[in-house]
Amino acid sequence: MTNVEKLYEISRLKRKIAKQEELIKYYEVMSFSLGGSDFTIERVDCTRNLDAPFVKWIHKRLDAESELKIMQKELNEKIGEMTHIIDGVENVDYKMVITYRYLLDKSWTEIAELLHMSISTVYRFHRKSLDNLNELKIDS
């Protein structure tokens, strides 16, 4: 996996974590709701479910929270590894553009304002910094 692919993997993992957090919020809302019987379908089995209706949502939430912790741990490891790799870039502006964009999730406009550059310069630095990252060979 190239260094640029590692950066993109961090972004994908952050989006996945955000979706997991939304799912946990949904499960929490559903755990406070009371479900009713569904009389529109024919019941075939004769065993009755004795669990309260909200119990399944609580279990789903707990499972989702444990998955979230695993994803967050993986994200922290990848960010640590990528920070080490980014430190190998010699140009400070290139480092800053990559760090702001991929590790701190800043928009192009925010990066331009923070670095006191035009957006086109930020785009150019971004392209060059990705080229530099691909050329780096750092042992992890």
C-alpha positions in Angstrom: 0.0 0.0 0.0 1.4 3.4 -1.0 1.6 6.3 1.4 -1.2 8.1 -0.5 -3.4 5.1 -0.3 -2.8 5.1 3.5 -4.0 8.7 3.6 -7.2 7.8 1.7 -7.7 4.8 4.1 -7.6 7.2 7.0 -10.3 9.3 5.4 -12.5 6.3 4.6 -12.1 5.1 8.2 -13.1 8.5 9.6 -16.3 8.4 7.4 -17.0 4.9 8.6 -16.6 5.9 12.2 -19.0 8.8 11.7 -21.6 6.5 10.2 -21.2 4.1 13.1 -21.7 6.9 15.6 -25.0 7.8 13.8 -26.1 4.2 13.9 -25.4 4.1 17.7 -27.5 7.3 18.1 -30.3 5.6 16.2 -30.1 2.5 18.3 -30.2 4.6 21.4 -33.4 6.3 20.2 -35.0 3.0 19.3 -34.1 1.6 22.8 -36.3 4.2 24.4 -39.3 3.4 22.1 -41.9 0.8 22.8 -42.8 -1.6 20.1 -46.2 -3.1 19.5 -47.4 -6.4 18.1 -47.5 -6.6 14.3 -50.9 -8.1 13.4 -50.4 -7.8 9.7 -48.3 -11.0 9.4 -49.2 -14.5 10.2 -47.4 -16.0 13.1 -46.1 -19.5 12.4 -44.0 -20.4 15.5 -45.7 -21.1 18.8 -43.0 -19.8 21.0 -43.4 -16.4 22.4 -40.6 -13.9 22.7 -40.5 -12.9 26.4 -37.9 -10.2 25.9 -39.0 -6.6 26.2 -39.1 -4.9 22.8 -36.3 -2.5 23.5 -33.8 -5.2 24.5 -32.7 -6.0 21.0 -31.9 -2.3 20.4 -29.8 -2.2 23.5 -27.9 -5.3 22.3 -27.4 -3.8 18.9 -26.1 -0.6 20.5 -23.6 -2.4 22.7 -22.4 -4.4 19.6 -22.0 -1.2 17.6 -20.2 0.5 20.4 -17.6 -2.3 20.6 -17.1 -2.1 16.9 -16.7 1.6 17.2 -13.9 1.2 19.8 -12.1 -1.2 17.5 -12.4 1.2 14.6 -11.2 4.2 16.7 -8.2 2.2 17.9 -7.3 1.3 14.3 -7.7 4.9 13.2 -5.3 6.1 16.0 -2.7 3.5 14.9 -3.0 4.6 11.3 -2.8 8.3 12.1 0.3 7.6 14.3 2.0 5.8 11.4 1.0 8.5 8.9 2.3 11.2 11.2 5.7 9.5 11.2 5.6 9.3 7.4 4.5 12.9 6.9 7.5 14.0 9.1 9.7 12.7 6.3 8.5 15.4 3.9 11.0 18.2 3.8 8.9 21.1 2.8 6.9 22.5 5.8 4.1 23.9 3.7 3.6 20.4 2.1 3.5 18.9 5.5 0.9 21.4 6.7 -1.4 20.9 3.7 -1.4 17.1 4.1 -1.8 17.3 7.9 -4.7 19.8 7.8 -6.5 18.0 4.9 -6.2 14.3 6.0 -5.5 14.2 9.7 -7.4 17.3 10.9 -10.2 17.2 8.2 -10.0 20.8 7.2 -11.7 22.1 4.0 -9.6 23.6 1.2 -10.9 27.1 2.2 -9.9 26.6 5.8 -6.5 25.4 4.8 -5.9 28.4 2.6 -6.9 30.7 5.4 -4.8 28.9 8.0 -1.7 29.0 5.8 -2.4 32.4 4.3 -2.4 31.1 0.8 -4.7 31.2 -2.2 -6.8 28.0 -2.8 -5.0 27.4 -6.1 -1.6 27.4 -4.2 -3.1 25.0 -1.7 -4.2 22.7 -4.5 -0.7 22.9 -6.1 1.0 22.2 -2.8 -1.4 19.3 -2.2 -0.5 17.7 -5.5 3.2 18.1 -5.0 3.0 16.8 -1.4 1.2 13.7 -2.6 4.0 13.2 -5.2 6.6 13.6 -2.4 4.7 11.1 -0.2 4.7 8.5 -2.9 8.5 8.9 -3.3 9.2 8.4 0.4 10.3 5.0 1.7 10.1 5.1 5.4 10.4 1.9 7.5 7.5 1.6 10.0 
